[in-house]
């Protein structure tokens, strides 16, 4: 409570890893763009046991990266929100079946406006046996609430209830499984929840009633403009082949898929969708295209130069044997990092490059080494500079036969990837530096070496979050991987550099990556059934993993995070491992 009372606009209060037994009332908030934030200390996880109440007037508050156990002596809902512009993100929320969890708004204590509930796990809320009153998220008296990318499961009654006066709620990209009911549109006392969008969710396996349903008392107004569309619905107490969608009173259901979502491991509460899930195309929504940048003002027209003497006509090129489009963006990246031995690079890498070009590849990355003692990768996958020059001549000749041409790196990409000579404006300690992953990630290792005098690290969930953090000024610098000598470029980060033209490269740091297979003590290789890691980790260890074809390879958002997750799973099932 003392921490919450001390914070002002744009301040962050961090809780060290511990369990705090206390009811907390947040009475003072921040301002637009400068919220009050309460979170776990970076790299740690704090647990709060007690009621958390964001009271009327405490606007612009963010609660993140906490374990929130809402058990309290009065069995009141927790977290409770009676203010505006409050965000809950990356939390684990429960009360071990004691009461309602989230309660948004009250006609007495204050409406909730523009609440954001994102990327939380909300589970085991409400008394059992169910009494029809206790829900995971109770959207009561509210406007413009956004509920997205959460996992909402095993709650006594509704996963999400909209009752009686929830207006313009958006419920998107959530997993809502194993609740008494899934989503309920409702109203009472002359009020009706309206203008709700329930879209791109997986809503499955209710235990009492429907996956999607409504309830309006006799004589009460009926909700308007409520839609449930493009969701994946399946199973439960009242799925009669319709996906468990109830009578469409006060809402319309369109374009929903009725199919088993094929979770990775529902019993272990791993609700990620398998690659063969029929729900994947609805649930995974691509990021929106970046906003178009304004066209720059044209430079003034220069004075025309005198007409040059025309060059002699070039010799005509031979006609290609078969047609084809130009080699667009055929980029050859030559990074000097040592050389390999054994089978020559020109035999292996060069042969593969020519074969790829002949097969129609639009781009190639060739690694060039000059010092074998400093090589990060070994063997014939790299070329000497003179070998690279020969390969270039061969590819240019092949391009003519194919009716294509070797294009130079576009000027924009060359400018972006060039190192900024103004790297850091004065070395100082305690830069705030963000990275993707958890404490112990390889990106954190790189930033610790780049900032040897110390920095405050800020772990984030995705590469895009790192770019947004730098752009918003929440961190001074961000560090992301660009290239790996075994698996090539990290294309997503090249794309983000193009999408965020105001974010520039300030420097680089090369580190050696050594992976380990992390298991529970006493686990032997034959015991392992599943391996979790970042897709790059799985790719870089492919030769080792190929020796164990029975192991299921499961992508995870980070290498360090995969170990934490596997550790959590190991407490339940001892056949998991993580690559770090």
N, C-alpha and C positions, 0 to 999 in steps of 0.2 A: 504493500500500500504506500509506503514511504516513497518508493521509486515512482509510482504513478503520480503522486502528488507533486513531485519535484520537477516533472518534465514540462517544457514549454514548446511552442511551435518550432518545428524542424529539429527537435532533439530526439535522440534514440537512447532508450534505456535498455541495457542488456542484462539478462539474468544468467549467472553462471550455472553450470550443470549441478543441479540439486533438486530436491522436492520441497516446495513452499506450501505450507498448510495455512491458508488464509482466504477469507472472502475479500475481493478487491473491487472497489468502486472507482471507476475513472470519471472524474468530474470536470476535468479541464482538457481541452483538445488543442489542435493546432490551427492551421489556416490552409487555404487552397494552395497545393504545391509544397506545403511545409507541414506535414502532419506530425503529430506526436506518435512515436513508434515504440512499442514494447516487444522485445524479441529475445530469443536465446543468444547468448554470447556466441560469436562466429566460431564454428567448429564444435560447438557443444550443444547439449539439449537439456533444457530446464523443464520441470514439471510443476504445474500449479494445481493444487487440490483445493477446491472451494469455488464459490460463485464468483463469476466475472461479470460485472455490470458496467456497461458504457451508458452513463446517465444523460438525461436531457441537457443539451448545451455543450456536451463534450464532442464537438464535431471534428472531423479530420483526425481520426485515430486509426492506427494500423497495429494489428496484433499478428505476429508471425513467428513461425518456427518454434512453437511451444507445444507441449503436451498438456492439454486442458482437461482435467478431470473435475467435472462440475458438482461433485458430491458436496452437499451442504446440509446443515441441520434442519433447514426449513423445507428441503426438497423443492426449491424454486428453480426455474429454468436457468441454464447457464451454457453458453454466454447469452446475456440479455442486452439488446440494443434499443435505446430510446433517443437516438440522435441521428445526425446526418453524416454521410460521407465516411463511414467506418468500413475498414477492410480487414478481413480475416484471410490469411494466406499461409499455406504450408504448415498447418497445425494438425494435431491429432486430438479429436474432440470426443469425449464420452462421459458417462457418469455411472457406468456399470449397472444399468437398469434401475435407476432411482427416480428419474423425472424426465421432462422435456430437456433437450439440449438447446439448440439455438431458438430464441424467441425474439422476433423482430417486430417492435412497435407495440404501443398500447394506447388506447383512447384516453387513459388517465395519466400515464407517466411520460408520454411523448411518442409521436410517430417515428418510424425509421425511414429515412430517405437515402436513396442511392447507396445502400449497403452492398458491399462486394464480398462474396464468400467464394474463394477460389483455391483449388488444389489442396483441399483438406481431406482427411479421413474422419468421417462422422459416423459413429457406430455404437451399438449397445446402449441406446438411450431409451428410457421408459420402462415402467414396472412390468414385470411378468408375473402371472398371466396378464395379457394385454387388457387394458381398460378403456380403449378407444380415445385416450386423451393425450398420449405421450408420443412425441414425434422427434425425428432427427432435426428437421428445420421447420419451425412454425412461423410462417410468414403471415402476420396478423394485421396490423395497421401500418401500411407501408406504401411507398411509391418508388418505382425504378430500381428495384433490387435486382442484382445480377448474381446468379448461382452457377458456377461453371467449373468443370474439370475436377470435381470432387468425387470421392468414393463414399457412398452413403449406404450403409448396410447393417442388417441385423438389429434394426430399431423396432420397438414394440408395436407401434402403430404406423402412421404415415412416414415415409421417407421425407417427403416435402408436403406440407399442408398449406394451402392458400385460403385463409379464413379469418375474419369475414370480409376484410377490406384491404386486399392486396392488389395494388394497381400497377400495371405495366411491368410485371415481373418477367425476367428472362432466365430460363433454365436450360442450359446448353452444355453438351459434352460431359455429362456426368455418368457415372456408373451407379445405379440405384437398384440394389439387389437384396433379397431376403428380408425385406421389411414387412410389417403387417399389411400395408398397402403401399403402392409406389408413390404416385402423385395425385393429389385431390384438389379439384377446383370447387370452391364453395362460397357460401355467404350466409348471412343471418341478420336479423334486426333491421331489415330494410336496406342492407348493404350487400354488394356482390363483387367478388374479385373478378376483374376484367382485364382485357388487353394483355393476356399472358401468352408467351411463346415458350413452348416446351419442344426443343428441337435437338436432334443429333445426340440423344441420350441412349443408353442401354438400360432398360427398365425390366427387371426380370424377377421371377420366382417369389412372388409375395406369399405370405403364410396365412393371411386371413381373407383378403378380398381381392380387388382388381389391381392390375399394374397401373392403370390410368382410369380415373373415375371422377364423378362429380356428385355434389349433394347440395340441394337448395330446398329449404323448408317450404311447405305449401303456402302460397300467397307471397312468398318473398321474391324480389326481383331476381332474374336469372342473369348470370354473368354474360358479358358480350365480348366478342372478338378473342376468345381463348382458343388456341390451336395447339394440337399435339401432332407434329409432323416430322417425318424422316427420323423416327426413333426405331430402335430395335427392341421389340417386346417379345417376351417368351415366358411360358410356364406360370406356375403359381396356383393358388387355390381356385381361381375362377377363370382359368384359361380353357375355354371350350373350343379351341382352334382359332380364336380371334385374337390371340396374343394377350388375353386378359385385359382388353379394353372394354370398359363398361358402357352403358347406354349414354349416347352423346347428347346430354342435356347441358347446355351452357358451354359446350366446347365442341370443336370438330377435330376429327382424327384423319389425317391424310398421309399417303406415301410412307407409311410405316412398314417395316420388315418384321415378319413373324418368323423367328429362327433362333435356334440355340446359339448364344454368342460365343461359345467355346473359350471360356476363360482359361488362362494358363493353369491355374490351380485354385478353383473356387474353395475347396476345403481348407486350404492354407490362407485364404483371403488374398490371394494374388489374382486381382481382377483385370490384369492386362489381357488384351485380346490376342489370341494366337494368330499367326500369319494366315491361317486358313479360315478365320472367322468370317461368316457371311455379314457380320455387322461392321466390319472394319471400314468399309467405304463410307458408311454413314457417320460413324463415330469420329473418325479422324478427319478433321476439316483442315484443309491447307491454310497456311498463313495468308492473310490478304496481301495483294500486291502492294508494294510500297507506294506512298503518295507520289505523284509525278512532281519532279522538281521543276521550278520555273526556268524557262529558257533564258540563258544569259544574254545580256545586251550585246549586240554585234559590235565588234571593233570597227572603228572608222576605216573607210576604204583607203588603202595605201595608194600613193602615187604609182601609176603603172611603170614597170621597168621597160627599158627599150626592148623591142622584139628581138629575141635571140635567133642566131642562125639555126635553121632546122637541122636536127640530127639526121644522119643517113638512115634510110629505111632498114630496119632489122631483117635478118634472114627469117623467112616464115618458119613457124614451128610445124613439125609433122602432125598430121591429123591424128587424133586419138583413135584407138581401135574401138573404144566404147565411150558413150557420153557420160557426163557426171557433173555435179555442181562443184563450185570452187571449194578448196580446202579452207573453210571458214575457221578462224581462230585456231589454227594449227600452231600451237605454242611449244617451243622447245626450251625447257628450263635447264640451264647448265649451271649446276652448283658445285664448286670445287670442294671436295671433301675426301680425298684419298682414292684408292683404287682397289680392285679385287685381284684374286689369283686363281690358278687352276684353269678351267675352261675360259677362254678369252671373252671379254665383254662383247666384242664385235661379233663373235660367233653366236652368243646367246641373246643378249639384249638387242644387238643390231638386227639379228634375224627376226626376233619377235616384232621389233618396230616396223621392219619392212613388210612382214606378213600382215600386221594390223593396218598399215596404210593401204596395202593392196585390197584388204577386206572392206575398206571404206571408212576407217576411223577418222573422226574429225579433229582429234587432238592427241598428242603424245607428250609424255614427260620423260626425258632421258637424263639420268644422273651422271655427272662427269666428275671423276676423281683425279687428283694430282699427287696426293700423298697417301700411300697405303696405310701408314701408321696412324693416320687420323680418321680413317674411314669409320663411319657409324654403321654402315651396312657392309656385308662381306660378299665376296664371290663375284661371278661374272654378270651381275645385274647392272654394272656400271662401266663407263668407258673412260679411257684416256682422252684428253682433249683432241689429240690428232685422230683418234678413232671416231670421235664425235664429228669432226670435220668431214671425214670420209663418208660417214653415214648420211650427213646432210646432203652431200653431193649425190649419193645413191637415191635418197628420197626425192630430191628435186628432179632427178631423171625419171623416177617412177611416176611422179606427179604429172609430168608431161604426157606420159603414155596413158594415164588415167583421165586426162583432160582436166586436171586440177592444178592448183598452184599453191605454193607454200606462202602463207600470209604471215606478216610480221605481227608481233604483239601489238594490239591496239594502244594508241598513245595514252588513253585514259587508264587502262590497266597497268601500263608501265609506270605511270605517275603514282598510282595508288600503292603499288608494291615496292616503290623505291623507299629506302630508309630516309626518314626525315632527319636532316642534319642538325636540326635544333632539338634533338632528342628530349632532354629534360631541362626545363628552365631553372637551373640551380639545384644541386642535389640537396635534399633535406630528408630527415627521417619522418616516419609516420605518414607516408602517402597512404591513401585509401585505395587499395588495388583489388578489383573484382576478378573472379575466375569462375569457370564452369566446373561444378563438381562439389565434392566434400573435402573436409580436412584430410590432407595426405594425398590429394590428387597430383598427377604429374605437373599440371599447370601451376599448382602451388609451389612445387619444387622449383620450377623455372622462375617464378616471380621472386622466391626467396634468394635465388642466385642473382637475379637482375637488380634487386634492391637489398644488397647485403647489409646496409645500415639499418634495416628494419622497415616494416610497413604494417598497416592494418589490413588484414585480408578480409575479403567479402565473398564467401562462396555463394554461387547462384545456380539455378537449375539448368539454364540453357545458354548456348552461345548468344542467342538474341538478347537474353536478359543482360549479358555483359555489355553489349553494345548500347542498349537502352540506359543502363546505369551510368556509363560514361557520358552519353549524350545529355542525360538529365542532370549531370553534376553530382550524382550520388556517390560516385567514386572518381578519383583523380585519373586513374589508369585502369585498363582492363588487359588481361593477358589471355590469348587464345592460341591454340595450335594451328599452324599453317601447313606444315609438310612433315611427312614421315618417310624415312628412306626405304621402308619395306612396302608400305601400302600407298604411298603417293600423297597427293594434295588433299587437304581437308576442304572439299569443295564448298561446303556450307559457309565456311568463314570467308572464302573468296566472294561468294554471293553477297554476304552481309557487308563486306567492304564496298561493294558496288551499290548496295541499297542505302548505305549510311555515308553519304559523301562528306559529311562534316566530321567523321571519325577518321583520323589519320594514323598511320604506323609511326611510332616514335622510336622503336628499337627492336632488337631481336636477341634471343638467347637460345643456344643449342644445348640440349641435355641428352644424355643417353637413357634409353628406356629399357628397363629390365623388368619383366613380368614374373610373377609368382602365382602358383595355384594355392589358394588359401582354403583350408578345410578345418573341420572340427578335430581336436586332438584324438588320435586313435583311428581316424578314418583312413582307409586304404583305397587305392585307385579303383579296384573292382566294386567298391561300395558306391561310387559316385554315379549319379544318374543325370544331373543337370548342372550346367556351368553358366553362371551369370557374369557378364562384363559389358563394357562399352563396345559397340560394334568395331571400333578400331582395335581394341584389345583382343577381341575374338579373331579378327582378321590377321593381326600380327602374330598370333599363336596358332595359326591354321595348321602348320606342319605338325605341331605337337597334338592338336585336337584331332587331326585326321587319323592319328594312331588309335583313337578311342571313338569309333564311329557310333557307339551306342549312347554316348553322352549327348543330351539335348543342349544345344547352344541357345541361350536366351539373351537377347540384347537388353542392356540396361543403360540408364542415362549417364553413368560414370563408372570408372574402374574402382575408385575408392567407395563410391556409393554401392556398387554391386557387392563388395565385401561386407559392408554393413547390413545390406539386405539379406545376403546369404547367411550371415551370422544370426539375424533375426529368424530366418526360416529354419536354421539348424536346430534352434530350440524346440521346433515342432517336428521336423523331419530331417534326419541326419544324412541325406543323400545329395545335399547341395554343396556347391563350391563356388568361389569367386576368383576371378583373375584380376590381380592387382599388379 
